Amino acid sequence: MHCCTCGIHNTRRKRHQDASLADISPRDKSWDVHRAQAQDVQAIYGEAREFERLAERIGKCSGVLRFSETHDPETGEVRLKLKEAQFCRVRHCPVCQSRRSLMWQARFYQALPGLIEAHRGARWLFLTLTVRNCPVDDLRGTLKAMNDSWRRLVKRPEFKPVKGWIRTTEVTRGKDGSAHPHFHALLMVPPSWFTRHYVKQARWVEVWQSCARLNYAPSVDVRAVHPRKGEDGTQAIQQAAAETLKYAVKPADMTTDPEWFMELTRQVHKLRFVATGGALKNVLKEGQESDEELALTDGDGEQDDGGRVGFNWRPADRKYRRYRQADAEPSG
Ligand SMILES: [Zn+2]
């Protein structure tokens, strides 16, 4: 028979039944953070009849997490790996948003060695394009105009040498309750970028201003992704990808101002926030997000004895805690 598998001795079962996920595995503390944020978003949606269905779905998101468990042979530290969970896939659910970001990062990392191999000497740029803040109820029109502007940008001679790109949209809340939409883009460029094709920051401002048909100089940030000392650059590219693929709306912005957040939800309905092109086209397989994909359980190639440690969400204390024994399914 399988006894306790979570690393705390059997005789302390009574206490350990209620042990929190964060206590057993401090590196999984972010689950509590995101799930608590989801609970707050659920409460906001639950107040408005038009968002009732979303509130209901978020309420059922990631209620139970089942992990496999290993121990670090040197430190004895418990290592949990998520194996099963059910996600709501509501666009602004903080849990699902965070899982989606990890899933896209994983897909990009998987493709990266092949890309590096196929495009020897390629370099990477991290580009942020903004426009002035708009009233949140103009967000939809502003984003549509920005998407058109991007389509014009990729046709510009300055953009021609770019071999592939990933572009995401982020919207933050201005202090005055406005919306600040901006694009983050990761560009793969040939080695000649820094000699023959170099585009200075000031030129990016001009080009973006022209493509976006603005009567002011917009704020543009561009930086080359530099490998750190002693590294081949993969880590630096991954870090830039993580920054590009982080989140669309900061959870704190969702909950600070519920009216703003509900209007944002209406405004961005069915607008796509991720686009890819050139050699990076479809590298993220946008739109595909099964529970398994969001749990990142596929293709990890790790040994798995089938044993599971289960935690469920306790709304009152805003923590995941170990299953009560009576709830646990027999294992083995
Ligand atoms: Zn969710």
Boltz pocket constraint, residues with backbone or C-beta under 6 A from the ligand:
constraints:
  - pocket:
      binder: B
      contacts: [[A, 38], [A, 57], [A, 58], [A, 61], [A, 62], [A, 87], [A, 88], [A, 89], [A, 90], [A, 93], [A, 94], [A, 95], [A, 96], [A, 97]]
      max_distance: 6.0
